[in-house]
Amino acid sequence: MSVIAVHAVITPKPEHVDTVQAEMLNMVRASRQEAGNLRYDLLREDKDGAVRFHVQERYRDQAAAQAHRDSEHYKAYRAKAGDWFASAPEVTVLQEIDVA
């Protein structure tokens, strides 16, 4: 099994924090239903008056990760979210070494 782990950091503009959180919760629900999804978690960081969302994702393999990026809910989110971010999302694909 070649599990794909992804960590994304999303920094919304202050006026879009609530919208981004609501839309990300929709992404959580839809992504967890994907056949190759093993985990999709949303976390919030409040620091020095700024909010960042962290998304931790795990997929069965590369094909499952690609299926997520090709999904209708992902495409719809990306199409809506363009103006909501203070900076481009930081997405890192990670190699798992020892994960419980």
DRENPA-324784 format. One line per 3 residues: their letters; for each residue x, y, z of N, C-alpha, C. Coordinates in Angstrom, 2 decimals. Atoms other than C-alpha are relative to their C-alpha. Example, Ala and Ser with C-alpha at 12.3 -4.5 7.8 and 13.67 -1.06 7.14 Angstrom:
BEGIN
as	0.89/-1.19/0.00/12.30/-4.50/7.80/0.90/1.20/0.00  -0.82/-1.19/-0.06/13.67/-1.06/7.14/-0.77/1.09/0.73 $
! end
This chain:
BEGIN
msv	0.85/-1.18/0.00/0.00/0.00/0.00/0.89/1.24/0.00  -0.77/-1.23/0.06/1.49/3.33/-1.03/-0.91/1.18/0.34  0.89/-1.05/-0.48/-0.54/5.74/1.08/0.56/1.36/-0.34 $
iav	-0.37/-1.38/0.30/-0.48/9.38/-0.01/-0.52/0.87/1.14  0.38/-0.94/-1.05/-0.48/11.93/2.81/0.18/1.41/-0.53  -0.03/-1.38/0.46/-1.25/15.57/2.10/-0.31/0.90/1.18 $
hav	0.28/-1.03/-1.01/-1.07/18.58/4.40/-0.15/1.32/-0.74  0.24/-1.28/0.65/-2.60/21.83/3.20/-0.26/1.07/1.06  0.23/-1.15/-0.88/-2.56/25.23/4.89/-0.70/1.06/-0.83 $
itp	0.84/-0.97/0.71/-5.25/27.68/3.85/-0.13/1.24/0.87  0.07/-1.26/-0.73/-5.07/31.33/4.90/-1.04/0.89/-0.66  1.04/-0.84/0.59/-8.34/33.14/4.25/0.21/1.48/0.34 $
kpe	0.08/-1.41/-0.34/-8.75/36.88/4.09/-0.93/0.11/1.22  0.82/-0.10/-1.21/-10.26/38.06/7.42/-1.50/0.02/-0.26  1.43/-0.10/0.28/-13.61/38.86/5.83/-0.60/-1.28/-0.58 $
hvd	0.50/1.26/0.58/-13.87/35.34/4.37/0.21/-1.21/0.91  -0.27/1.13/-0.91/-12.96/33.22/7.42/-1.21/-0.90/0.17  1.20/0.82/-0.22/-16.53/32.08/8.11/-0.42/-0.74/-1.27 $
tvq	0.36/0.64/1.26/-17.20/31.35/4.44/0.93/-1.16/-0.30  -0.98/1.07/0.26/-14.00/29.34/4.04/-0.25/-1.17/0.94  0.24/1.09/-0.94/-14.73/27.35/7.20/-1.25/-0.79/-0.40 $
aem	1.23/0.69/0.39/-18.28/26.55/6.06/0.22/-0.84/-1.26  -0.27/0.74/1.24/-17.11/25.52/2.59/0.95/-1.17/0.24  -0.91/1.09/-0.32/-14.28/23.45/4.02/-0.72/-1.13/0.74 $
lnm	0.78/1.06/-0.66/-16.74/21.59/6.25/-0.79/-0.80/-1.04  0.64/0.74/1.09/-18.66/20.72/3.07/1.00/-0.92/-0.69  -1.05/0.82/0.61/-15.38/19.48/1.57/0.32/-1.21/0.87 $
vra	-0.27/1.11/-0.92/-14.76/17.35/4.67/-1.04/-1.11/-0.21  1.07/0.99/0.13/-18.13/15.62/4.38/0.07/-0.74/-1.34  -0.04/0.63/1.33/-17.84/14.99/0.63/1.26/-0.83/-0.18 $
srq	-1.27/0.71/0.20/-14.17/13.95/0.70/0.05/-1.30/0.79  0.00/1.23/-0.80/-14.71/11.41/3.47/-0.83/-1.10/-0.66  0.82/1.00/0.70/-17.20/9.67/1.16/0.72/-0.60/-1.21 $
eag	-0.73/0.51/1.16/-14.62/9.12/-1.59/0.55/-1.40/0.30  -0.40/1.40/-0.19/-13.74/5.45/-2.08/1.45/-0.15/0.48  -1.41/0.15/-0.34/-9.97/5.96/-1.76/0.47/0.89/1.13 $
nlr	-0.38/-0.89/-1.10/-10.04/8.46/1.10/0.10/-0.79/1.30  -0.20/0.65/-1.30/-8.62/7.17/4.38/-0.21/0.96/1.16  0.14/-1.00/-1.06/-8.76/10.43/6.34/-0.05/1.38/-0.63 $
ydl	0.09/-1.39/0.46/-9.74/14.06/5.80/-0.40/0.82/1.21  0.23/-0.73/-1.24/-9.41/16.30/8.84/0.23/1.49/-0.21  -0.10/-1.45/0.07/-9.92/20.05/9.19/0.31/0.53/1.39 $
lre	-0.41/-0.62/-1.25/-8.15/22.02/11.92/0.10/1.51/-0.19  -0.04/-1.46/0.07/-8.21/25.74/12.73/1.08/0.52/0.93  -1.05/-0.66/-0.77/-5.30/27.86/13.94/-0.34/1.49/0.10 $
dkd	0.19/-1.42/-0.25/-5.98/31.26/15.52/1.26/0.51/0.68  -1.27/-0.47/-0.56/-2.73/33.14/16.08/0.21/1.46/-0.38  -0.28/-1.43/0.23/-2.02/36.85/16.47/-1.04/0.67/-0.87 $
gav	1.09/-0.63/0.73/-5.41/37.80/15.09/-0.24/-0.54/-1.40  0.17/0.60/1.34/-5.05/35.67/11.95/-0.50/-1.43/0.14  0.53/1.37/0.01/-6.79/32.42/11.07/0.63/-0.74/-1.17 $
rfh	-0.45/0.91/1.06/-5.29/29.54/9.12/-0.70/-1.33/0.23  0.57/1.33/-0.08/-6.95/26.24/8.34/1.04/-1.01/-0.48  -0.89/1.09/0.38/-4.95/23.03/8.19/-0.88/-1.19/-0.38 $
vqe	0.72/1.18/0.47/-6.23/20.07/6.21/1.00/-1.14/-0.07  -0.85/1.19/0.02/-4.71/16.65/6.81/-0.77/-1.10/-0.71  0.68/0.96/0.88/-5.57/14.11/4.13/0.85/-1.25/-0.15 $
ryr	-0.68/1.27/0.32/-4.71/10.46/3.52/-0.83/-0.72/-1.04  0.65/0.73/1.09/-5.48/8.52/0.37/0.65/-1.36/-0.17  -0.47/1.37/0.18/-5.13/4.83/-0.42/1.23/-0.07/-0.90 $
dqa	-1.11/0.01/0.95/-2.80/5.57/-3.33/-0.09/1.26/-0.86  -0.04/-1.18/0.86/-1.94/8.13/-6.01/-1.28/0.15/-0.81  1.25/-0.06/0.78/-5.02/7.24/-8.05/-1.13/0.58/0.84 $
aaq	1.04/-0.54/-0.89/-7.26/8.01/-5.06/0.20/1.50/0.24  -0.29/-1.43/-0.17/-5.51/11.35/-4.51/-0.42/0.76/-1.26  0.39/-0.64/1.26/-6.04/12.19/-8.18/-1.52/0.03/-0.14 $
ahr	1.47/0.03/0.05/-9.69/11.12/-7.96/-0.59/1.12/0.86  0.45/-1.11/-0.85/-10.10/13.64/-5.13/0.12/1.32/-0.77  -0.20/-1.25/0.74/-8.62/16.44/-7.26/-0.94/0.11/-1.21 $
dse	0.91/0.03/1.15/-10.91/15.38/-10.14/-1.48/0.03/0.40  1.39/0.10/-0.46/-14.06/15.22/-7.98/-0.75/1.30/-0.24  0.84/-1.17/0.22/-16.94/17.58/-8.60/0.02/0.94/1.19 $
hyk	0.01/-0.89/-1.16/-16.94/18.87/-5.02/1.31/0.78/0.13  -1.28/-0.70/-0.04/-13.23/19.73/-5.20/0.04/1.10/-1.06  0.01/-1.00/1.08/-13.61/21.50/-8.55/-0.94/1.16/0.33 $
ayr	0.96/-1.05/-0.35/-16.66/23.41/-7.30/0.58/0.91/1.08  -0.62/-0.80/-1.06/-14.81/24.54/-4.16/1.07/0.92/-0.58  -1.09/-0.80/0.58/-11.76/25.69/-6.15/-0.56/1.13/-0.87 $
aka	0.59/-1.02/0.86/-13.98/27.59/-8.60/-0.57/1.16/0.81  0.58/-1.03/-0.85/-15.68/29.50/-5.76/1.04/0.76/0.81  -0.88/-0.49/-1.05/-12.69/30.07/-3.50/1.08/0.98/-0.46 $
gdw	-1.11/-0.77/0.54/-10.37/32.05/-5.78/0.30/1.31/0.70  -0.19/-1.32/-0.59/-10.88/35.43/-4.09/0.00/-0.01/1.53  0.14/0.07/-1.45/-11.18/34.19/-0.51/1.33/-0.04/0.75 $
fas	-1.26/0.29/-0.68/-7.49/33.62/0.24/0.92/1.21/0.08  -1.01/-1.04/-0.17/-4.86/36.00/1.62/1.27/-0.36/-0.76  -1.15/0.51/0.76/-2.22/33.83/-0.08/-0.40/-1.35/-0.58 $
ape	0.29/1.29/0.61/-2.13/30.73/-2.22/0.09/-1.11/1.04  -0.10/1.12/-0.93/-2.83/27.50/-0.30/1.37/-0.68/-0.12  -1.27/0.73/-0.05/0.35/25.70/0.77/-0.33/-1.48/0.10 $
vtv	0.33/1.43/0.04/0.03/22.03/-0.19/1.30/-0.79/-0.03  -1.19/0.83/-0.09/2.65/19.47/0.81/-0.42/-1.46/-0.05  0.22/1.46/0.06/2.64/15.80/-0.19/1.12/-0.62/0.81 $
lqe	-0.94/0.55/-0.97/4.33/13.78/2.53/0.16/-1.51/-0.14  -0.26/1.44/-0.07/5.92/10.35/2.81/-0.18/-0.42/1.45  0.21/0.48/-1.36/4.67/8.48/5.85/1.15/-0.91/0.42 $
idv	-1.09/0.80/-0.54/7.42/7.01/8.00/-0.53/-0.93/1.10  0.56/0.78/-1.11/5.64/5.87/11.19/-1.28/0.70/0.46  1.27/-0.64/-0.27/1.96/6.76/11.47/-0.93/-1.00/0.66 $
a	0.94/0.89/-0.72/-0.55/5.30/13.93/-1.33/-0.04/-0.71 $
! end
